[in-house]
């Protein structure tokens, strides 16, 4: 009986997200100002999406174009030199799984250094890019930085899709914190954000 109930619940969750009109969710925790479209998306403990269990994603909202995100805490067991053996400094960089979309593409988040053209600044001095020449310059010391996260793939959502998932109870959101992105050990990020939410609620 319990097994049947679980199957019915999972079907209801799938039906709600994929077949029903999605409910808008007020993103009240997103910080105000020009960075208001950027936030941290944190998987709930009982998220109905197993592939995203214990996951934290840096998300950039594109108004009516949906959302794009980079998973922060899923580290691969390979270093970047296994993909780019001739790239200086690549052997010191671990590759992370950024998301299920475009898994053969390399993206990176970088913080600090001189202003860079042709990249997407998402928060103060933090930018997102897929320019491998720029990545080589960063690793080779030609472009200064104070934080780097290299990933394969990204996460994307259609307009209103993510709002529906949050309404379903799959995620909660917190304001972006650059220390979480670049300075917190990846295995501690999800736990730290759950602890932070608990302290805020109290």
Secondary structure, DSSP 8 states (H G I E B T S, - for coil): -HHHHHHHHHHHHHHHHHHS-------TTS-SSTTTTEEEEEE-TT-S-GGGTT-EEEEEE-GGG-EEEEE-S-EEEEEGGGT-TTSTTGGG-EEEE--SEEEEEEEEEEE-SS--TTSEEEETTEEEE--HHHHHHHHTTSS--SEEEEEEEEEEE-TTHHHHHHHHTSEEEEE--HHHHHTS-HHHHHHHHHHHHHHHH-
